[in-house]
Amino acid sequence: MNKLQFNNNTQMPILGLGTWKSAPGEVYTAVKEAVKMGYRHIDCAAIYGNEKEIGQALSELQQEGVVKREELWITSKLWNNNHGKANVVPALKQTLADLQLEYLDLYLIHWPVAFKHEIPGAKKAEDYLSLEEQPIADTWLGMEEAVKLGLSKNIGVSNFSVLKLKSLMEVASIKPEMNQVELHPYFQQNELVEYCQSNGIHITAYSPLGSSDRPAGLKKEDEPILLEDKNIEAIATQKGVSIAQVILAWVAQRGISVIPKSVNPSRLQQNLNAAEIRLTEDEMQQMAAINKNRRYVDGKFWEVPGGPYTATNVWDE
Ligand SMILES: NC(=O)c1ccc[n+]([C@@H]2O[C@H](COP(=O)([O-])OP(=O)(O)OC[C@H]3O[C@@H](n4cnc5c(N)ncnc54)[C@H](OP(=O)(O)O)[C@@H]3O)[C@@H](O)[C@H]2O)c1
């Protein structure tokens, strides 16, 4: 499998396992099966509420001799109520305790959205802090501290626009090396990809398969269904692979990491195998042509009456 190279010579396997919505009962088995079949990159986050189960699976896999810690790439993310320099390291230490790890390979600021520290689930305007009140630059100092303490090998961000990346690059002593964002054939993110790839920032594509198991409240009635796309289906049929595999291969072939979520053994295997599929130049062009500029995770859930965040100012669009 191809790997993305980081500045400190660490290497991230291009395809990893997503774990959002993987229920505590299911995620333990999914991680154990995934690592046994060859996954070496797991994407986690404190807010997914399942890091303890993932930690149990990772610990057993190491004890059973299936994998060594240094062969794994584990990413996790700082939740919105832990922005601010002083909160980052304690939050990361909790994640490390839950995952039963000494260090992460990559720690990301989950969203450019801050909540008050005592409020993990902000609902009303006064639960939030604007980015003027709680600047990203201050949170980033905590992220840099995490690297200096050896608690994370690499640091980065998630859901950042080009504008927010540029501001962060100006003040960062340790540059962000990853931006994890929604990316799939209906939301190809060409401008962001170009900026990141020419500034030494890797990209991870989240919700690459259209995130069909998102909570109903995050869905819209008129949504196009990515996994039913006729053009991708034609490529898949021609190659004798699945629609999901064509999508994952297309992302990886753009030099972008991809983290499909599954808790189903045959889909886990199918997704892993996709990292070895090559699309022709013509197929890559056909995929490029189906962009709809359509987000599934639209950021509108951060909008509350009188609050500091809107989908427009989160994405800077
Ligand atoms: N940074 C962020 O803000 C952010 C936001 C969203 C997601 N993420 C990360 O990205 C990961 C992936 O995104 P996601 O979970 O939103 O959605 P996704 O990976 O696009 O889609 C997951 C859905 O696709 C199904 N699926 C998986 N493989 C399949 C296949 N080969 N054929 C057909 N269906 C398949 C899964 O069902 P089964 O499980 O039943 O197979 C599940 O219903 C997350 O789990 C999380 O780690 C990060």
The ligand as a Gaussian input file, in Angstrom:
#p B3LYP/6-31G(d) Opt

LIG

0 1
 N      -12.868000      15.085000      10.695000
 C      -14.175000      15.068000      10.622000
 O      -14.870000      16.044000      10.929000
 C      -14.860000      13.822000      10.121000
 C      -16.194000      13.891000       9.685000
 C      -16.770000      12.749000       9.184000
 C      -16.047000      11.539000       9.130000
 N      -14.755000      11.501000       9.601000
 C      -13.951000      10.242000       9.567000
 O      -14.089000       9.651000       8.288000
 C      -14.575000       8.319000       8.414000
 C      -15.388000       7.917000       7.197000
 O      -16.499000       8.773000       6.992000
 P      -18.014000       8.370000       7.366000
 O      -18.030000       7.376000       8.480000
 O      -18.732000       9.647000       7.544000
 O      -18.613000       7.728000       6.067000
 P      -18.165000       6.760000       4.864000
 O      -16.925000       6.024000       5.191000
 O      -18.246000       7.584000       3.642000
 O      -19.409000       5.776000       4.800000
 C      -19.694000       4.849000       5.817000
 C      -20.924000       4.056000       5.373000
 O      -20.624000       3.329000       4.187000
 C      -20.852000       1.940000       4.418000
 N      -19.808000       1.206000       3.672000
 C      -18.508000       1.038000       4.010000
 N      -17.858000       0.370000       3.046000
 C      -18.754000       0.099000       2.080000
 C      -18.677000      -0.579000       0.832000
 N      -17.544000      -1.120000       0.403000
 N      -19.819000      -0.680000       0.083000
 C      -20.978000      -0.128000       0.515000
 N      -21.111000       0.529000       1.705000
 C      -20.002000       0.639000       2.466000
 C      -20.763000       1.755000       5.912000
 O      -21.558000       0.672000       6.352000
 P      -20.966000      -0.618000       7.165000
 O      -20.225000      -0.101000       8.372000
 O      -22.176000      -1.380000       7.514000
 O      -20.054000      -1.322000       6.190000
 C      -21.374000       3.074000       6.409000
 O      -22.783000       3.007000       6.362000
 C      -15.382000       8.398000       9.722000
 O      -15.745000       7.151000      10.210000
 C      -14.438000       9.195000      10.581000
 O      -13.375000       8.372000      11.042000
 C      -14.150000      12.640000      10.071000

